[in-house]
Amino acid sequence: MPLDYTYEVLRCTFPTEGVLHVELNRPKGVYTSFNNHTFWREYKDCFDKVAEDGDVRAVVVSSNARIFTAGLDLSSSGLVDPKASPGAGPVAKPDAGRRAFHIRREVLKTQESFNAMESCDKPVIVAAHGKVVGGGIDLMTAADMRYCSEDATFTIKEVDVGLAADVGTLQRLQHAVGNPSFAREVVYTARWFTAAEALQHGLVSKVLPTKEDAVREALKVAAEIASKSPLAVTGSKNILNYSRDHSVADGLNYVAVWNAAALQSSDVATAAMASLKKQVAKFPKL
């Protein structure tokens, strides 16, 4: 029985077989904001399901708002009292130790949302457009591939609101861009940077003329990925993620152990036979 991907702030569809399109969906507002408890809960639930769903082989994430993301929604975060005057700081709590305990727990729960996407076994392509603020970059750096439209502009805004980014950007950006100097510059200054800069430094791998073009290209590539052996693609994602965080020797040992099992699958023979016969291979679900 198909899994239910019905959510309040996400709109999920299957435009082609094996491809799930997840749209950040905030129909009552122009922008898409994070730090909304519903968003964090639903995003994690969605990718927990993706990890278990044999009908999903690749995922595209985009936004249906005028911009990709508006970043943190401080009014719903619980960290700021909207009635307090500037400089008043966080909402007063009776015990600093207990405040820290609960804030840490909330941050860790929030991190789980994008961690679930990164570790979900299925490749994820993000197609961004317009302004991409704060948490939008946390989301992008947890994805496998990142595309954007020419009008996309980016900022890691947290230092401007008195925070260190805590949902993944500081951990993943340097791996994503391959240029630690650029990563630290845009983190420390919170300056805006363009789609051209994002492409130059590797935050995105493709820049398309419009949002529609970016989403269309992402769906096209996702469909191509979905046509491959799901066992091979899943193995490749797991091995890439492991090797990123370990030495070359550790990564080689890991893939040897992985393929000791994977090479015994029917997908290897299916792919070889299809190549010999110049046919399109059909692979079973995971």
PyRosetta script that sets phi, psi and omega in degrees:
from pyrosetta import init, pose_from_sequence

init()
pose = pose_from_sequence("MPLDYTYEVLRCTFPTEGVLHVELNRPKGVYTSFNNHTFWREYKDCFDKVAEDGDVRAVVVSSNARIFTAGLDLSSSGLVDPKASPGAGPVAKPDAGRRAFHIRREVLKTQESFNAMESCDKPVIVAAHGKVVGGGIDLMTAADMRYCSEDATFTIKEVDVGLAADVGTLQRLQHAVGNPSFAREVVYTARWFTAAEALQHGLVSKVLPTKEDAVREALKVAAEIASKSPLAVTGSKNILNYSRDHSVADGLNYVAVWNAAALQSSDVATAAMASLKKQVAKFPKL")
pose.set_psi(1, 130.8)
pose.set_omega(1, -178.3)
pose.set_phi(2, -60.1)
pose.set_psi(2, 143.8)
pose.set_omega(2, 177.6)
pose.set_phi(3, -74.2)
pose.set_psi(3, 152.5)
pose.set_omega(3, -177.5)
pose.set_phi(4, -91.1)
pose.set_psi(4, 116.5)
pose.set_omega(4, 177.9)
pose.set_phi(5, -109.6)
pose.set_psi(5, 42.8)
pose.set_omega(5, 178.7)
pose.set_phi(6, -93.6)
pose.set_psi(6, 121.1)
pose.set_omega(6, -177.0)
pose.set_phi(7, -137.7)
pose.set_psi(7, 167.8)
pose.set_omega(7, 178.9)
pose.set_phi(8, -84.0)
pose.set_psi(8, -42.2)
pose.set_omega(8, -174.9)
pose.set_phi(9, -113.1)
pose.set_psi(9, 8.1)
pose.set_omega(9, 173.0)
pose.set_phi(10, -128.2)
pose.set_psi(10, 141.4)
pose.set_omega(10, 174.1)
pose.set_phi(11, -117.6)
pose.set_psi(11, 116.5)
pose.set_omega(11, -173.3)
pose.set_phi(12, -114.4)
pose.set_psi(12, 130.1)
pose.set_omega(12, 179.5)
pose.set_phi(13, -138.7)
pose.set_psi(13, 162.5)
pose.set_omega(13, 175.1)
pose.set_phi(14, -114.0)
pose.set_psi(14, 87.7)
pose.set_omega(14, -177.4)
pose.set_phi(15, -68.3)
pose.set_psi(15, -30.6)
pose.set_omega(15, 174.8)
pose.set_phi(16, -141.4)
pose.set_psi(16, 163.2)
pose.set_omega(16, -177.3)
pose.set_phi(17, -59.6)
pose.set_psi(17, 128.7)
pose.set_omega(17, 175.9)
pose.set_phi(18, 85.9)
pose.set_psi(18, -5.9)
pose.set_omega(18, -176.8)
pose.set_phi(19, -114.2)
pose.set_psi(19, 122.5)
pose.set_omega(19, 175.0)
pose.set_phi(20, -101.2)
pose.set_psi(20, 126.7)
pose.set_omega(20, 176.3)
pose.set_phi(21, -103.3)
pose.set_psi(21, 115.7)
pose.set_omega(21, -179.6)
pose.set_phi(22, -106.7)
pose.set_psi(22, 115.2)
pose.set_omega(22, 178.1)
pose.set_phi(23, -105.3)
pose.set_psi(23, 131.0)
pose.set_omega(23, 170.4)
pose.set_phi(24, -67.0)
pose.set_psi(24, 120.3)
pose.set_omega(24, -165.0)
pose.set_phi(25, -126.9)
pose.set_psi(25, 107.4)
pose.set_omega(25, 176.1)
pose.set_phi(26, -127.9)
pose.set_psi(26, 75.9)
pose.set_omega(26, -170.5)
pose.set_phi(27, -62.1)
pose.set_psi(27, -24.2)
pose.set_omega(27, -177.9)
pose.set_phi(28, -86.8)
pose.set_psi(28, -5.0)
pose.set_omega(28, -178.8)
pose.set_phi(29, -132.8)
pose.set_psi(29, 162.5)
pose.set_omega(29, 179.2)
pose.set_phi(30, -76.7)
pose.set_psi(30, -31.3)
pose.set_omega(30, -172.0)
pose.set_phi(31, -111.4)
pose.set_psi(31, 165.7)
pose.set_omega(31, 174.7)
pose.set_phi(32, -112.2)
pose.set_psi(32, 115.5)
pose.set_omega(32, -178.2)
pose.set_phi(33, -110.1)
pose.set_psi(33, 154.6)
pose.set_omega(33, 173.4)
pose.set_phi(34, -104.4)
pose.set_psi(34, -172.5)
pose.set_omega(34, -174.4)
pose.set_phi(35, 64.4)
pose.set_psi(35, 23.9)
pose.set_omega(35, 172.5)
pose.set_phi(36, -102.1)
pose.set_psi(36, 123.1)
pose.set_omega(36, -172.7)
pose.set_phi(37, -58.9)
pose.set_psi(37, -34.2)
pose.set_omega(37, 178.4)
pose.set_phi(38, -62.8)
pose.set_psi(38, -42.9)
pose.set_omega(38, 179.4)
pose.set_phi(39, -60.4)
pose.set_psi(39, -50.9)
pose.set_omega(39, -176.0)
pose.set_phi(40, -61.3)
pose.set_psi(40, -41.5)
pose.set_omega(40, -179.4)
pose.set_phi(41, -65.9)
pose.set_psi(41, -45.8)
pose.set_omega(41, -176.5)
pose.set_phi(42, -71.1)
pose.set_psi(42, -37.3)
pose.set_omega(42, -178.8)
pose.set_phi(43, -64.1)
pose.set_psi(43, -43.8)
pose.set_omega(43, 177.7)
pose.set_phi(44, -64.8)
pose.set_psi(44, -43.0)
pose.set_omega(44, 179.8)
pose.set_phi(45, -61.1)
pose.set_psi(45, -40.8)
pose.set_omega(45, -180.0)
pose.set_phi(46, -59.5)
pose.set_psi(46, -48.6)
pose.set_omega(46, -175.2)
pose.set_phi(47, -80.5)
pose.set_psi(47, -21.3)
pose.set_omega(47, 168.3)
pose.set_phi(48, -63.8)
pose.set_psi(48, -39.2)
pose.set_omega(48, 177.5)
pose.set_phi(49, -68.6)
pose.set_psi(49, -42.1)
pose.set_omega(49, 178.5)
pose.set_phi(50, -55.3)
pose.set_psi(50, -41.7)
pose.set_omega(50, -178.8)
pose.set_phi(51, -60.4)
pose.set_psi(51, -29.8)
pose.set_omega(51, -176.2)
pose.set_phi(52, -99.8)
pose.set_psi(52, -9.5)
pose.set_omega(52, -170.0)
pose.set_phi(53, -92.3)
pose.set_psi(53, 109.8)
pose.set_omega(53, 178.6)
pose.set_phi(54, -66.7)
pose.set_psi(54, -16.6)
pose.set_omega(54, 178.3)
pose.set_phi(55, -79.9)
pose.set_psi(55, -11.9)
pose.set_omega(55, 179.5)
pose.set_phi(56, -104.0)
pose.set_psi(56, 123.7)
pose.set_omega(56, 178.1)
pose.set_phi(57, -118.1)
pose.set_psi(57, -15.5)
pose.set_omega(57, 175.6)
pose.set_phi(58, -159.0)
pose.set_psi(58, 154.4)
pose.set_omega(58, -175.6)
pose.set_phi(59, -131.3)
pose.set_psi(59, 140.1)
pose.set_omega(59, 171.5)
pose.set_phi(60, -116.0)
pose.set_psi(60, 132.2)
pose.set_omega(60, 176.5)
pose.set_phi(61, -114.9)
pose.set_psi(61, 127.9)
pose.set_omega(61, 175.8)
pose.set_phi(62, -142.8)
pose.set_psi(62, -175.7)
pose.set_omega(62, 179.7)
pose.set_phi(63, -128.1)
pose.set_psi(63, 141.3)
pose.set_omega(63, 178.1)
pose.set_phi(64, -94.2)
pose.set_psi(64, 4.4)
pose.set_omega(64, 179.6)
pose.set_phi(65, -85.8)
pose.set_psi(65, 173.4)
pose.set_omega(65, -179.3)
pose.set_phi(66, -66.0)
pose.set_psi(66, -28.4)
pose.set_omega(66, 172.4)
pose.set_phi(67, -123.3)
pose.set_psi(67, 168.4)
pose.set_omega(67, -177.3)
pose.set_phi(68, -70.1)
pose.set_psi(68, -57.4)
pose.set_omega(68, 176.6)
pose.set_phi(69, -147.2)
pose.set_psi(69, 149.2)
pose.set_omega(69, 175.2)
pose.set_phi(70, -100.8)
pose.set_psi(70, 5.2)
pose.set_omega(70, 175.9)
pose.set_phi(71, 81.9)
pose.set_psi(71, -150.0)
pose.set_omega(71, -173.9)
pose.set_phi(72, -67.7)
pose.set_psi(72, 137.0)
pose.set_omega(72, 171.4)
pose.set_phi(73, -100.1)
pose.set_psi(73, 86.9)
pose.set_omega(73, -172.1)
pose.set_phi(74, -62.7)
pose.set_psi(74, -29.7)
pose.set_omega(74, -177.2)
pose.set_phi(75, -66.9)
pose.set_psi(75, -23.8)
pose.set_omega(75, -179.4)
pose.set_phi(76, -106.8)
pose.set_psi(76, 5.1)
pose.set_omega(76, -175.2)
pose.set_phi(77, -80.8)
pose.set_psi(77, -23.5)
pose.set_omega(77, -175.8)
pose.set_phi(78, 85.4)
pose.set_psi(78, -4.3)
pose.set_omega(78, -178.9)
pose.set_phi(79, -90.4)
pose.set_psi(79, -19.5)
pose.set_omega(79, -175.7)
pose.set_phi(80, -126.6)
pose.set_psi(80, 134.3)
pose.set_omega(80, 174.5)
pose.set_phi(81, -87.8)
pose.set_psi(81, 112.1)
pose.set_omega(81, -177.5)
pose.set_phi(82, -60.3)
pose.set_psi(82, -18.3)
pose.set_omega(82, -179.8)
pose.set_phi(83, -91.5)
pose.set_psi(83, -8.6)
pose.set_omega(83, -176.6)
pose.set_phi(84, -78.2)
pose.set_psi(84, 152.0)
pose.set_omega(84, 177.2)
pose.set_phi(85, -79.4)
pose.set_psi(85, 156.9)
pose.set_omega(85, 177.5)
pose.set_phi(86, -54.4)
pose.set_psi(86, 136.7)
pose.set_omega(86, -179.9)
pose.set_phi(87, 92.3)
pose.set_psi(87, -6.9)
pose.set_omega(87, -178.2)
pose.set_phi(88, -73.6)
pose.set_psi(88, -22.6)
pose.set_omega(88, 176.1)
pose.set_phi(89, 82.3)
pose.set_psi(89, -167.5)
pose.set_omega(89, -177.9)
pose.set_phi(90, -62.9)
pose.set_psi(90, 161.5)
pose.set_omega(90, 177.0)
pose.set_phi(91, -58.4)
pose.set_psi(91, 133.6)
pose.set_omega(91, -175.2)
pose.set_phi(92, -64.3)
pose.set_psi(92, 137.5)
pose.set_omega(92, 175.5)
pose.set_phi(93, -129.4)
pose.set_psi(93, 153.5)
pose.set_omega(93, -173.3)
pose.set_phi(94, -73.8)
pose.set_psi(94, -21.7)
pose.set_omega(94, -172.3)
pose.set_phi(95, -140.2)
pose.set_psi(95, 117.5)
pose.set_omega(95, -176.0)
pose.set_phi(96, -63.7)
pose.set_psi(96, -38.8)
pose.set_omega(96, 179.8)
pose.set_phi(97, -63.0)
pose.set_psi(97, -43.1)
pose.set_omega(97, 179.8)
pose.set_phi(98, -70.8)
pose.set_psi(98, -36.5)
pose.set_omega(98, 174.7)
pose.set_phi(99, -57.5)
pose.set_psi(99, -48.3)
pose.set_omega(99, -178.7)
pose.set_phi(100, -62.1)
pose.set_psi(100, -40.1)
pose.set_omega(100, 179.9)
pose.set_phi(101, -59.8)
pose.set_psi(101, -47.1)
pose.set_omega(101, -176.7)
pose.set_phi(102, -74.2)
pose.set_psi(102, -36.5)
pose.set_omega(102, 177.3)
pose.set_phi(103, -64.7)
pose.set_psi(103, -44.0)
pose.set_omega(103, 178.3)
pose.set_phi(104, -58.4)
pose.set_psi(104, -43.6)
pose.set_omega(104, -179.6)
pose.set_phi(105, -63.0)
pose.set_psi(105, -39.3)
pose.set_omega(105, 178.5)
pose.set_phi(106, -66.9)
pose.set_psi(106, -39.6)
pose.set_omega(106, 178.2)
pose.set_phi(107, -63.2)
pose.set_psi(107, -44.3)
pose.set_omega(107, 179.6)
pose.set_phi(108, -62.9)
pose.set_psi(108, -39.3)
pose.set_omega(108, 177.0)
pose.set_phi(109, -64.0)
pose.set_psi(109, -39.8)
pose.set_omega(109, 178.2)
pose.set_phi(110, -64.0)
pose.set_psi(110, -43.1)
pose.set_omega(110, -180.0)
pose.set_phi(111, -59.0)
pose.set_psi(111, -30.8)
pose.set_omega(111, -177.9)
pose.set_phi(112, -60.8)
pose.set_psi(112, -25.6)
pose.set_omega(112, -177.0)
pose.set_phi(113, -63.8)
pose.set_psi(113, -51.2)
pose.set_omega(113, -179.5)
pose.set_phi(114, -80.1)
pose.set_psi(114, -27.3)
pose.set_omega(114, 172.6)
pose.set_phi(115, -59.5)
pose.set_psi(115, -38.2)
pose.set_omega(115, -179.4)
pose.set_phi(116, -63.7)
pose.set_psi(116, -36.6)
pose.set_omega(116, 177.7)
pose.set_phi(117, -69.2)
pose.set_psi(117, -43.7)
pose.set_omega(117, -178.2)
pose.set_phi(118, -63.2)
pose.set_psi(118, -36.5)
pose.set_omega(118, -173.2)
pose.set_phi(119, -101.4)
pose.set_psi(119, 12.7)
pose.set_omega(119, -169.3)
pose.set_phi(120, -79.7)
pose.set_psi(120, 3.3)
pose.set_omega(120, 178.0)
pose.set_phi(121, 79.6)
pose.set_psi(121, -28.3)
pose.set_omega(121, -177.4)
pose.set_phi(122, -97.8)
pose.set_psi(122, 135.2)
pose.set_omega(122, 178.3)
pose.set_phi(123, -59.8)
pose.set_psi(123, 139.9)
pose.set_omega(123, -179.0)
pose.set_phi(124, -122.6)
pose.set_psi(124, 127.6)
pose.set_omega(124, 176.6)
pose.set_phi(125, -111.9)
pose.set_psi(125, 127.4)
pose.set_omega(125, 175.6)
pose.set_phi(126, -101.4)
pose.set_psi(126, 132.8)
pose.set_omega(126, 175.5)
pose.set_phi(127, -116.0)
pose.set_psi(127, 103.6)
pose.set_omega(127, -175.1)
pose.set_phi(128, -100.1)
pose.set_psi(128, 157.1)
pose.set_omega(128, 177.7)
pose.set_phi(129, -152.0)
pose.set_psi(129, 162.6)
pose.set_omega(129, 176.3)
pose.set_phi(130, 59.3)
pose.set_psi(130, -145.2)
pose.set_omega(130, -179.9)
pose.set_phi(131, -79.2)
pose.set_psi(131, 134.3)
pose.set_omega(131, 176.4)
pose.set_phi(132, -122.6)
pose.set_psi(132, 105.7)
pose.set_omega(132, -169.5)
pose.set_phi(133, -114.9)
pose.set_psi(133, 134.6)
pose.set_omega(133, 168.8)
pose.set_phi(134, 51.2)
pose.set_psi(134, -105.9)
pose.set_omega(134, -176.3)
pose.set_phi(135, -59.0)
pose.set_psi(135, -22.4)
pose.set_omega(135, 175.5)
pose.set_phi(136, -62.4)
pose.set_psi(136, -33.6)
pose.set_omega(136, 177.6)
pose.set_phi(137, -78.1)
pose.set_psi(137, -34.5)
pose.set_omega(137, 170.7)
pose.set_phi(138, -54.3)
pose.set_psi(138, -46.5)
pose.set_omega(138, -179.8)
pose.set_phi(139, -63.1)
pose.set_psi(139, -48.3)
pose.set_omega(139, -175.5)
pose.set_phi(140, -62.1)
pose.set_psi(140, -41.9)
pose.set_omega(140, -175.4)
pose.set_phi(141, -71.5)
pose.set_psi(141, -15.2)
pose.set_omega(141, 176.2)
pose.set_phi(142, -87.3)
pose.set_psi(142, -5.3)
pose.set_omega(142, -179.0)
pose.set_phi(143, -88.0)
pose.set_psi(143, 166.4)
pose.set_omega(143, 178.3)
pose.set_phi(144, -79.5)
pose.set_psi(144, -40.5)
pose.set_omega(144, -178.2)
pose.set_phi(145, -137.4)
pose.set_psi(145, 149.2)
pose.set_omega(145, -175.6)
pose.set_phi(146, -135.4)
pose.set_psi(146, 122.8)
pose.set_omega(146, 173.8)
pose.set_phi(147, -117.8)
pose.set_psi(147, 162.8)
pose.set_omega(147, 174.3)
pose.set_phi(148, -153.8)
pose.set_psi(148, 168.2)
pose.set_omega(148, 174.9)
pose.set_phi(149, -90.7)
pose.set_psi(149, 164.3)
pose.set_omega(149, -177.3)
pose.set_phi(150, -62.5)
pose.set_psi(150, -26.4)
pose.set_omega(150, -178.0)
pose.set_phi(151, -84.7)
pose.set_psi(151, 0.6)
pose.set_omega(151, -177.3)
pose.set_phi(152, -69.1)
pose.set_psi(152, 135.4)
pose.set_omega(152, 171.5)
pose.set_phi(153, -133.0)
pose.set_psi(153, 150.0)
pose.set_omega(153, -168.1)
pose.set_phi(154, -129.2)
pose.set_psi(154, 146.3)
pose.set_omega(154, 170.1)
pose.set_phi(155, -151.3)
pose.set_psi(155, 137.8)
pose.set_omega(155, 172.1)
pose.set_phi(156, -96.8)
pose.set_psi(156, 96.5)
pose.set_omega(156, -160.7)
pose.set_phi(157, -88.8)
pose.set_psi(157, -7.4)
pose.set_omega(157, -166.7)
pose.set_phi(158, -57.8)
pose.set_psi(158, -40.1)
pose.set_omega(158, -177.4)
pose.set_phi(159, -63.7)
pose.set_psi(159, -24.9)
pose.set_omega(159, 178.9)
pose.set_phi(160, -74.7)
pose.set_psi(160, -15.0)
pose.set_omega(160, 175.8)
pose.set_phi(161, -113.6)
pose.set_psi(161, 19.4)
pose.set_omega(161, 172.7)
pose.set_phi(162, 78.8)
pose.set_psi(162, 24.8)
pose.set_omega(162, -177.4)
pose.set_phi(163, -127.0)
pose.set_psi(163, 160.5)
pose.set_omega(163, 162.2)
pose.set_phi(164, -98.0)
pose.set_psi(164, 132.6)
pose.set_omega(164, 178.9)
pose.set_phi(165, -54.4)
pose.set_psi(165, 132.0)
pose.set_omega(165, -171.0)
pose.set_phi(166, -131.1)
pose.set_psi(166, 16.9)
pose.set_omega(166, -179.5)
pose.set_phi(167, -117.1)
pose.set_psi(167, 13.4)
pose.set_omega(167, 171.4)
pose.set_phi(168, 133.0)
pose.set_psi(168, -20.7)
pose.set_omega(168, -177.0)
pose.set_phi(169, -59.1)
pose.set_psi(169, -46.4)
pose.set_omega(169, -176.4)
pose.set_phi(170, -66.7)
pose.set_psi(170, -24.4)
pose.set_omega(170, 179.1)
pose.set_phi(171, -88.2)
pose.set_psi(171, -31.8)
pose.set_omega(171, -169.9)
pose.set_phi(172, -106.8)
pose.set_psi(172, -24.0)
pose.set_omega(172, -171.4)
pose.set_phi(173, -61.2)
pose.set_psi(173, -42.6)
pose.set_omega(173, -177.9)
pose.set_phi(174, -63.6)
pose.set_psi(174, -34.3)
pose.set_omega(174, 174.5)
pose.set_phi(175, -69.4)
pose.set_psi(175, -38.3)
pose.set_omega(175, -175.0)
pose.set_phi(176, -69.2)
pose.set_psi(176, -43.0)
pose.set_omega(176, -173.4)
pose.set_phi(177, -92.4)
pose.set_psi(177, -22.2)
pose.set_omega(177, -179.9)
pose.set_phi(178, 70.2)
pose.set_psi(178, 14.4)
pose.set_omega(178, -178.5)
pose.set_phi(179, -139.9)
pose.set_psi(179, 88.3)
pose.set_omega(179, -176.4)
pose.set_phi(180, -58.4)
pose.set_psi(180, -32.5)
pose.set_omega(180, -179.8)
pose.set_phi(181, -64.1)
pose.set_psi(181, -45.9)
pose.set_omega(181, 177.6)
pose.set_phi(182, -63.5)
pose.set_psi(182, -44.0)
pose.set_omega(182, -178.7)
pose.set_phi(183, -58.4)
pose.set_psi(183, -45.7)
pose.set_omega(183, -177.9)
pose.set_phi(184, -70.3)
pose.set_psi(184, -35.5)
pose.set_omega(184, 178.4)
pose.set_phi(185, -60.2)
pose.set_psi(185, -49.5)
pose.set_omega(185, -175.6)
pose.set_phi(186, -73.9)
pose.set_psi(186, -24.5)
pose.set_omega(186, 174.8)
pose.set_phi(187, -72.4)
pose.set_psi(187, -49.0)
pose.set_omega(187, -174.4)
pose.set_phi(188, -70.3)
pose.set_psi(188, -32.5)
pose.set_omega(188, -175.3)
pose.set_phi(189, -95.2)
pose.set_psi(189, -21.2)
pose.set_omega(189, -173.4)
pose.set_phi(190, 58.8)
pose.set_psi(190, 22.8)
pose.set_omega(190, -178.5)
pose.set_phi(191, -74.2)
pose.set_psi(191, 155.0)
pose.set_omega(191, 175.3)
pose.set_phi(192, -75.8)
pose.set_psi(192, 144.3)
pose.set_omega(192, 171.4)
pose.set_phi(193, -135.8)
pose.set_psi(193, 157.0)
pose.set_omega(193, -168.3)
pose.set_phi(194, -92.4)
pose.set_psi(194, 172.0)
pose.set_omega(194, 174.5)
pose.set_phi(195, -60.4)
pose.set_psi(195, -37.4)
pose.set_omega(195, 179.6)
pose.set_phi(196, -63.0)
pose.set_psi(196, -42.3)
pose.set_omega(196, 176.5)
pose.set_phi(197, -66.1)
pose.set_psi(197, -40.7)
pose.set_omega(197, 178.9)
pose.set_phi(198, -59.5)
pose.set_psi(198, -39.8)
pose.set_omega(198, 177.8)
pose.set_phi(199, -69.9)
pose.set_psi(199, -43.4)
pose.set_omega(199, -178.8)
pose.set_phi(200, -58.1)
pose.set_psi(200, -40.7)
pose.set_omega(200, -174.6)
pose.set_phi(201, -97.4)
pose.set_psi(201, -0.3)
pose.set_omega(201, 172.7)
pose.set_phi(202, 92.5)
pose.set_psi(202, 6.7)
pose.set_omega(202, 175.7)
pose.set_phi(203, -64.8)
pose.set_psi(203, -37.2)
pose.set_omega(203, 173.3)
pose.set_phi(204, -121.4)
pose.set_psi(204, 155.4)
pose.set_omega(204, 178.5)
pose.set_phi(205, -106.0)
pose.set_psi(205, -13.2)
pose.set_omega(205, 177.8)
pose.set_phi(206, -144.4)
pose.set_psi(206, 139.4)
pose.set_omega(206, 172.1)
pose.set_phi(207, -118.9)
pose.set_psi(207, 121.7)
pose.set_omega(207, -178.0)
pose.set_phi(208, -109.6)
pose.set_psi(208, 158.0)
pose.set_omega(208, -174.7)
pose.set_phi(209, -57.9)
pose.set_psi(209, -43.2)
pose.set_omega(209, -174.6)
pose.set_phi(210, -133.1)
pose.set_psi(210, 169.2)
pose.set_omega(210, 174.6)
pose.set_phi(211, -57.4)
pose.set_psi(211, -45.7)
pose.set_omega(211, -178.4)
pose.set_phi(212, -60.0)
pose.set_psi(212, -40.0)
pose.set_omega(212, 178.2)
pose.set_phi(213, -65.0)
pose.set_psi(213, -40.6)
pose.set_omega(213, -179.3)
pose.set_phi(214, -64.7)
pose.set_psi(214, -44.3)
pose.set_omega(214, 178.9)
pose.set_phi(215, -65.8)
pose.set_psi(215, -42.2)
pose.set_omega(215, 179.9)
pose.set_phi(216, -61.0)
pose.set_psi(216, -43.5)
pose.set_omega(216, 179.5)
pose.set_phi(217, -66.0)
pose.set_psi(217, -40.9)
pose.set_omega(217, 178.6)
pose.set_phi(218, -62.0)
pose.set_psi(218, -43.4)
pose.set_omega(218, 179.0)
pose.set_phi(219, -65.8)
pose.set_psi(219, -36.0)
pose.set_omega(219, 178.4)
pose.set_phi(220, -64.0)
pose.set_psi(220, -46.9)
pose.set_omega(220, -179.9)
pose.set_phi(221, -67.3)
pose.set_psi(221, -39.5)
pose.set_omega(221, 178.0)
pose.set_phi(222, -60.6)
pose.set_psi(222, -40.1)
pose.set_omega(222, 178.4)
pose.set_phi(223, -64.5)
pose.set_psi(223, -37.6)
pose.set_omega(223, 177.1)
pose.set_phi(224, -64.5)
pose.set_psi(224, -43.5)
pose.set_omega(224, 177.7)
pose.set_phi(225, -61.8)
pose.set_psi(225, -40.8)
pose.set_omega(225, -178.3)
pose.set_phi(226, -64.6)
pose.set_psi(226, -19.8)
pose.set_omega(226, 180.0)
pose.set_phi(227, -81.6)
pose.set_psi(227, -11.5)
pose.set_omega(227, -177.9)
pose.set_phi(228, -85.1)
pose.set_psi(228, 173.1)
pose.set_omega(228, 175.6)
pose.set_phi(229, -61.2)
pose.set_psi(229, 119.6)
pose.set_omega(229, 179.7)
pose.set_phi(230, -63.6)
pose.set_psi(230, -29.2)
pose.set_omega(230, 178.1)
pose.set_phi(231, -68.8)
pose.set_psi(231, -40.7)
pose.set_omega(231, 179.3)
pose.set_phi(232, -68.6)
pose.set_psi(232, -40.6)
pose.set_omega(232, -179.1)
pose.set_phi(233, -68.7)
pose.set_psi(233, -45.2)
pose.set_omega(233, 178.5)
pose.set_phi(234, -61.3)
pose.set_psi(234, -43.6)
pose.set_omega(234, 177.8)
pose.set_phi(235, -61.5)
pose.set_psi(235, -42.1)
pose.set_omega(235, -179.1)
pose.set_phi(236, -63.0)
pose.set_psi(236, -41.8)
pose.set_omega(236, 179.5)
pose.set_phi(237, -65.1)
pose.set_psi(237, -45.0)
pose.set_omega(237, 179.7)
pose.set_phi(238, -61.3)
pose.set_psi(238, -41.4)
pose.set_omega(238, -177.7)
pose.set_phi(239, -71.7)
pose.set_psi(239, -39.1)
pose.set_omega(239, 176.2)
pose.set_phi(240, -61.2)
pose.set_psi(240, -47.1)
pose.set_omega(240, -179.7)
pose.set_phi(241, -63.4)
pose.set_psi(241, -42.2)
pose.set_omega(241, 179.1)
pose.set_phi(242, -64.8)
pose.set_psi(242, -45.0)
pose.set_omega(242, -176.1)
pose.set_phi(243, -67.4)
pose.set_psi(243, -31.1)
pose.set_omega(243, 176.4)
pose.set_phi(244, -59.0)
pose.set_psi(244, -35.0)
pose.set_omega(244, -173.1)
pose.set_phi(245, -102.7)
pose.set_psi(245, 6.7)
pose.set_omega(245, -178.0)
pose.set_phi(246, -137.3)
pose.set_psi(246, 172.5)
pose.set_omega(246, 178.8)
pose.set_phi(247, -71.3)
pose.set_psi(247, 164.8)
pose.set_omega(247, 176.7)
pose.set_phi(248, -58.8)
pose.set_psi(248, -43.0)
pose.set_omega(248, -179.6)
pose.set_phi(249, -62.0)
pose.set_psi(249, -42.6)
pose.set_omega(249, 178.2)
pose.set_phi(250, -63.3)
pose.set_psi(250, -42.0)
pose.set_omega(250, -179.7)
pose.set_phi(251, -63.5)
pose.set_psi(251, -40.0)
pose.set_omega(251, 178.9)
pose.set_phi(252, -65.8)
pose.set_psi(252, -40.0)
pose.set_omega(252, 178.1)
pose.set_phi(253, -65.6)
pose.set_psi(253, -39.6)
pose.set_omega(253, -179.1)
pose.set_phi(254, -63.6)
pose.set_psi(254, -44.2)
pose.set_omega(254, -178.9)
pose.set_phi(255, -69.5)
pose.set_psi(255, -30.7)
pose.set_omega(255, 176.7)
pose.set_phi(256, -64.0)
pose.set_psi(256, -43.5)
pose.set_omega(256, 178.4)
pose.set_phi(257, -66.7)
pose.set_psi(257, -43.6)
pose.set_omega(257, 179.6)
pose.set_phi(258, -58.5)
pose.set_psi(258, -49.5)
pose.set_omega(258, -175.0)
pose.set_phi(259, -74.9)
pose.set_psi(259, -15.8)
pose.set_omega(259, 173.4)
pose.set_phi(260, -58.5)
pose.set_psi(260, -31.8)
pose.set_omega(260, 175.2)
pose.set_phi(261, -91.5)
pose.set_psi(261, -46.7)
pose.set_omega(261, -172.4)
pose.set_phi(262, -64.3)
pose.set_psi(262, -32.6)
pose.set_omega(262, -179.5)
pose.set_phi(263, -67.4)
pose.set_psi(263, -13.0)
pose.set_omega(263, 178.2)
pose.set_phi(264, -89.5)
pose.set_psi(264, -1.0)
pose.set_omega(264, -178.2)
pose.set_phi(265, -75.8)
pose.set_psi(265, 161.7)
pose.set_omega(265, 177.7)
pose.set_phi(266, -72.7)
pose.set_psi(266, -16.2)
pose.set_omega(266, -176.8)
pose.set_phi(267, -62.7)
pose.set_psi(267, -33.3)
pose.set_omega(267, -179.5)
pose.set_phi(268, -63.7)
pose.set_psi(268, -48.5)
pose.set_omega(268, 179.5)
pose.set_phi(269, -67.0)
pose.set_psi(269, -38.6)
pose.set_omega(269, 179.2)
pose.set_phi(270, -61.7)
pose.set_psi(270, -44.5)
pose.set_omega(270, -179.9)
pose.set_phi(271, -66.1)
pose.set_psi(271, -41.5)
pose.set_omega(271, -179.4)
pose.set_phi(272, -65.4)
pose.set_psi(272, -43.5)
pose.set_omega(272, -179.9)
pose.set_phi(273, -65.6)
pose.set_psi(273, -42.0)
pose.set_omega(273, 178.7)
pose.set_phi(274, -62.9)
pose.set_psi(274, -37.8)
pose.set_omega(274, 178.9)
pose.set_phi(275, -66.4)
pose.set_psi(275, -42.2)
pose.set_omega(275, -180.0)
pose.set_phi(276, -64.4)
pose.set_psi(276, -38.5)
pose.set_omega(276, -177.9)
pose.set_phi(277, -90.2)
pose.set_psi(277, 0.5)
pose.set_omega(277, -177.8)
pose.set_phi(278, 54.3)
pose.set_psi(278, 46.1)
pose.set_omega(278, 178.5)
pose.set_phi(279, -117.4)
pose.set_psi(279, 166.1)
pose.set_omega(279, 176.1)
pose.set_phi(280, -86.4)
pose.set_psi(280, 124.4)
pose.set_omega(280, -178.7)
pose.set_phi(281, -73.2)
pose.set_psi(281, 143.7)
pose.set_omega(281, 174.6)
pose.set_phi(282, -118.2)
pose.set_psi(282, 122.7)
pose.set_omega(282, -175.4)
pose.set_phi(283, -112.1)
pose.set_psi(283, 143.2)
pose.set_omega(283, 177.3)
pose.set_phi(284, -71.6)
pose.set_psi(284, 163.2)
pose.set_omega(284, 177.2)
pose.set_phi(285, -65.2)
pose.set_psi(285, 159.5)
pose.set_omega(285, 171.8)
pose.set_phi(286, -66.7)
pose.dump_pdb("model.pdb")
